[in-house]
Amino acid sequence: MKKGEYERSAKCLPALTFCFRLSPVFRFSLSRQAGVLFLLFFSAPLFARMPDAVSGEAPRDYFQFLFLYESTYTPGQKEFMIHPLYGRYRNDERAYKHSGVLYPVYYSAGTNYWNYRTFLYLFTFENKYHEDEKRDDEYLLAPLFYWGSGDTEKEQYFSIFPFYGTIKDKLAWSEISFVMFPLYSSWSYKDYKARSLLWPLIMWGGTPEDENGFKKRSDLRIFPFYSSKVHSGKYNHKTVLWPFFQWGADDLDKKDPRHFYFFFPFYAQKRSESGTMQSYSILWPFTLFAWGFDERRNTTEYRALWFLFQNMKSGDPHIRKLVIFPFYAHYRFGDKEEKYYNEMNFYLILLGNLRTKSAIVESSYDFFIPFYYRHHRYYPQEREEVWQWKLWPLASGYRQSDGANGWRVLALWPLPDDYLERTWGPLYSLAEWRRESNDDVYFSLLFRFFSVYLGEDSSRYFFAGFHYTNSPYLFEVGFLGGLIGYSRETQLVDGTPLRFYPGLYNQGRPETAEDRRYLHLFWMRF
């Protein structure tokens, strides 16, 4: 991700934490609800599009054997799948490849600069190749096992949770260490370091003392009796008999610091010294009623009956929220010019729409859980568009800006996952149809018992294990996927098959071309 794209994505973070500034009461509700929904629905499309199947306008060589096996080849790209056991795709132009084994049991993807592998999306391995030609590898079975290796000490660590270990650059900390967790643990970031015994009961930490014996940051917790969290010139938080008594101040380095007081569960308030920001809550966390405003951010918010009613408007950042649970919910975060935004709309919980816009992707997602979804994505950098839909469990389909489109009758997996459909779909699909980006057409019936693949000047037929291919430069017949068969192929002297290079024969058969005949026996060609 480029620097500008990272900064733009980072602007979304205040949506998850803004209400903490508005009220100590609201911080738990909005951040948790919005955070979970953003992770579920917006995390997947936030990355640049990579190819996941053979594409382009060049001629293709397609072969299949019932629902068990299929392969597609074009110069620079190759894909083959043994359904549902194994699949692999390679794109030489983008130096990209991915593979799966009983997906989603195992999946891997990568380029020349990074590789990612996962087992059930629990155990993962990542390695990165940096510009200075250094390598950074990482294995994890979260949260039980972490292992990192690299060319610098910072990239080397090992952890077997909860017995012993060190983890680096995780959970917003530079380093986390533990011995028989929660018996002992420590964590650090820059010059700050904290230690804990019987976490989270006892904790102390801070920054080193300067020459005058002064600490910039100092934390102490003896739960639940007392806690203190101080960052000089920024914030000062105290608790006694948590959660009953909490008080403190934030933004001490700003012109208008804010002070809060919390007497659980009866009353909570947060006010700025100028009075331009105020928020109050009665009977938190059930929130019989809560209200607040922030004049500097042009923000107002009202809540009643816990989460059943919520209404919020904010000018900086630009936020709109209205919840009348369970009938309706609307949330939008972005900028006024709509250069970027995230938006969620829910009706009776199961019906809704999700939209996002950024420098990387523009996405619109309509759904009726679990029966229907329609997803549209536009990738500005690649100038590519993708439309997908599913009417579960009856059918699913897609359409792309390069002209590729298709549909499938019977789609048993309710969630949107293209690779899972392609891996398992042939085992249960009653009918399939698709048009490739080069205008080739494929159609199959009854779990691919009968299939036909039609190219610009070629045709392939598959029926009950028998296949027949006819084109100006390839004739082939076979049985049981190549157990026995015969083919005649036109090639150049160097062995180049003409069917992949129409530019060589559009003006007629080249003089150097010759027909070569092959006998197919036990899936080998002689």
Phi, psi and omega in degrees: 000131179291162184301314181298323179292323178296316181296322179294317178296325182295337180293344178287341185299323179300338178297332182269348186231359186299319185293341175296321179291327183285319184201138176293345179276318186286343190300326184285325189284300185295317183297320182289312182295309182295321182298314181297316182293320178297319179296321183288320192249341185247348184291321185299314185273014183276004183244156180297149184285133173242148180293143178237003178201167180299132181219177180107176185260357182289153175301154184231152173253113183245139178213147177211160173227101184050220179267004188273326191214144171205152178215147177226132182226137168213151183309122180094349180218144178208137176220137170214149184220136168252099189287135347264019192288317190207144175213148181210141178223141179224134177234108185289325183297318180264003181052041184241145177209152172213158180208159179214147175235115184047046183311133012265022178299313179221140178209142177219151177206153180178170176230195176289347186248343179205154175220142181225131178224144181215145175244110183056023182056024175248305175268123183230154175228132178227138168223148183229143178249111186279167181297333179274016177067019175268155186243143180228114181249149180211130175241141177206143168234082190294138352264014190282321190223129174227139176211120179238143178220152180187189184273352179237160180297329181298332184267003184250123178199165182208141183207133169235099184282138004260017191281304184196146174160174176225135178237137182240142178056050176226149175055036176070012177245148178291322182207137175233128179233154179203155173225117182050053181306133011265018182302311178216140176205157177212156179208155184210156174208120185054238183266006179265137177217138180230153178228155183215141171246130183051053180309135008260021188290313184236128181211141172215151181183177179162188176263162179297152177287144175276189184294343178262007180078019183261135175255129179291320177234141180210125181233145176209135177218126170235088191284138359262015191285317186203146172210149178218133180225108188233130169235107188305126178081002180234305180207162179208109183241139178226149171219147173227129183051055181306137010261015191289321183233120178221137177205163180164190183216149177231167177056040180291344177268003180259171181291334185229080181300160182238140182236142180228157177216137185223116175247094188288139353260015194279319190208143176215145177211155174215129184220147170273159183297329179277346182084004181282347175233125179215141174212147185218153178213141177245127178060055171285145008270001180285343173050069172306317174200139178216146181207158179185166177208158176218103184294324182295323179264003181054053188236138171223148179209140178226140177222150177210146175054059177065242182258005188292327177227128178217135179218124184216139172225134181219139178266330182215099000286165183283108182227138172228130180215133174215122180233124170235085190285138000263017190278322187205143175212134178223133177216133179218132177227133178174205175247161185295329181281356179061033172289331173210147176193160169231135184220140178228136175226127180233140176232118183053036173069311189276340184250135181183185180215138177235135180224147176213151177216129178208182177290344184262319185207148169240125190224143174225129188227113176256141183208154168223095190294133352260015196273336188211141167210152175220127188231129175237129179230138174235129181253102185300322183295317180269348184055047180239148178233147178222130173243135178224149177212156177210131172246091190281137358262022190280314188199163174212161181199174182205163174207139182233158183292341178277005178100346179290137176201161181181174178210163180218134176266124191083115178223093192282340180272121188285336185268156179286114177204100185299313186293325177295320177298318181289331180283314186257339187305316181301339181286339184228001184282129177283328179206147177222144173214139175205149173245124182281169181294342176261014178075008170294148183237136178234140177214139178216158179226148170052067176058035179066026173298325172231133179215154175220139178233118186246120174260186182300318180225027182216161177213141177231135180235137180231126182214113174052042179092348177264141177226149182220130180233135179219122175206168181302336186234013175205127171232131184208138171227148181194170182221144180055047174066022179111008175303319175212142181179182182214144177215152173230120185233138177269125183225160168284172182301326181279005178093002180293120178286127186292335187296341179270351186229077183300335178297339181279337185234005179298331179266012181118171182292125178298148181295331182274001181282149178214152178270132178240135184250140184227146171255130180258124182214125181053046175063021174237153183249128181242000000 
